[in-house]
Amino acid sequence: MNKTNAIRILETHNISFDVKEYEVDENDLSGETVAEKIGADHEEVFKTLVARGDKSGYCVFCIPVNFELNLKKAAKASGNKNVELIKVKELFPLTGHVRGGCSPIGMKKLFPTFIDETAQLFERIYISAGARGMQIHINPEDLKNLIEAEFADLI
């Protein structure tokens, strides 16, 4: 297993986690496919989305893979009037992560981050490990505290 920045950060902070690896299909990077490959319910696998708010600038949202981000709720949670998802070509230069491997842990900068409140229903959730083909299984409260995130209604 290759260690990503996210894994190194978790180890440095002595946070309990597991890693699940899976075969990547470049033609299907959907979160639903990832959930099926790792044998997890869609509701407990969270995708990481990066947006730009009209007041706050960049912000990060983690939501279950089988839902779409509600932009109105995302704007409200982040203190913006409007938010819009960034373009895929902006993702790597901004975060250091590629589409299908974007983790809320280990971005180039710590952006305001919001995790959908449904994460609190699970003892552990899955998030990207910062590379395609790897998911981190982590306690949502540990994740929230590590990245200074907030739980919010986002879907």
C-alpha positions in Angstrom: 0.0 0.0 0.0 1.3 3.5 -0.9 1.0 6.0 1.8 -0.9 9.2 0.8 -0.6 12.5 2.6 -4.0 11.7 4.2 -2.7 8.5 5.7 0.5 10.1 6.9 -1.5 12.9 8.6 -3.8 10.3 10.3 -0.8 8.3 11.5 0.9 11.5 12.8 -2.2 12.3 14.9 -2.6 8.7 16.1 -6.1 8.5 14.7 -7.6 5.1 14.3 -8.5 4.2 10.7 -8.4 1.3 8.2 -7.7 1.5 4.5 -9.7 -0.4 1.8 -8.1 -0.7 -1.6 -10.0 -1.5 -4.8 -9.5 -1.8 -8.5 -9.9 1.5 -10.4 -11.9 1.7 -13.6 -10.9 5.0 -15.2 -14.2 5.0 -17.2 -16.3 4.8 -14.0 -15.1 6.8 -11.0 -18.5 7.1 -9.5 -18.9 6.9 -5.7 -21.6 4.3 -6.1 -19.1 2.0 -7.9 -16.5 2.6 -5.2 -19.1 1.6 -2.5 -19.9 -1.6 -4.4 -16.2 -2.5 -4.9 -15.4 -2.1 -1.2 -18.7 -3.8 0.0 -20.1 -0.7 1.8 -23.5 0.9 1.8 -23.7 4.0 -0.4 -24.8 6.1 2.6 -21.6 5.5 4.5 -19.2 6.3 1.6 -18.6 10.0 1.3 -17.4 11.9 -1.7 -15.5 15.2 -1.3 -16.6 18.1 -3.4 -14.9 21.5 -3.6 -16.9 24.7 -4.3 -16.4 28.4 -4.4 -18.6 30.6 -2.3 -19.4 34.2 -3.2 -18.3 35.4 0.3 -15.9 32.8 1.8 -14.0 31.6 -1.3 -13.2 27.9 -1.5 -15.0 25.4 0.7 -15.2 21.7 0.9 -18.3 19.5 1.3 -18.4 15.7 2.1 -21.6 14.0 1.3 -22.8 10.4 0.8 -22.0 9.2 -2.7 -25.6 8.5 -3.6 -26.7 12.1 -3.2 -26.2 15.4 -4.9 -25.0 18.4 -3.0 -27.9 20.8 -2.3 -26.2 24.1 -3.3 -28.7 26.2 -1.3 -28.0 24.2 1.9 -24.2 24.3 1.2 -24.3 28.1 0.8 -26.2 28.5 4.0 -23.9 26.2 6.0 -20.8 28.0 4.7 -22.1 31.5 5.2 -22.5 32.3 1.5 -25.3 33.5 -0.6 -24.2 31.2 -3.5 -21.8 28.4 -4.0 -20.8 26.7 -7.2 -18.7 23.6 -7.7 -15.2 24.2 -9.1 -14.3 22.8 -12.5 -12.4 19.5 -12.6 -9.3 21.2 -14.1 -9.1 23.5 -11.0 -9.1 20.6 -8.6 -5.5 19.3 -8.7 -3.8 22.8 -8.7 -6.0 23.9 -5.8 -6.0 20.7 -3.6 -3.3 18.4 -4.8 -5.9 15.7 -5.4 -7.3 14.3 -8.6 -11.0 13.6 -9.5 -11.9 10.3 -8.0 -9.2 10.6 -5.3 -10.0 13.9 -3.5 -9.8 13.6 0.2 -10.8 16.2 2.8 -7.5 15.3 4.6 -4.2 16.5 3.2 -5.2 19.2 0.8 -2.7 21.9 0.0 -4.6 24.2 2.3 -7.1 23.7 5.1 -10.4 25.0 3.6 -13.6 25.5 5.5 -15.1 22.0 5.4 -18.6 20.7 6.0 -19.6 17.1 6.4 -23.2 16.0 5.9 -24.8 15.5 9.2 -25.8 11.9 8.2 -22.2 10.9 8.9 -23.0 11.0 12.6 -25.4 8.0 12.1 -22.4 5.8 11.5 -19.6 4.6 13.8 -17.3 4.9 10.8 -17.5 6.3 7.3 -15.4 6.0 4.2 -13.6 8.9 2.5 -11.0 8.9 -0.2 -7.5 8.3 1.0 -6.2 10.9 -1.4 -5.6 8.6 -4.3 -7.8 6.6 -6.7 -8.3 3.0 -5.5 -8.0 3.7 -1.7 -10.6 4.6 0.9 -10.1 5.4 4.5 -12.6 4.0 7.1 -12.7 6.5 9.9 -14.9 7.7 12.8 -16.7 10.8 11.5 -16.1 12.7 14.8 -12.3 12.0 14.5 -12.5 13.3 10.9 -14.4 16.4 11.9 -11.9 17.3 14.6 -8.8 16.6 12.5 -9.9 18.9 9.6 -11.7 21.4 11.8 -15.0 20.7 10.0 -18.6 21.2 10.9 -21.5 18.8 10.5 -24.3 20.3 8.4 -27.5 19.5 6.5 -26.1 19.4 2.9 -28.4 17.0 0.9 
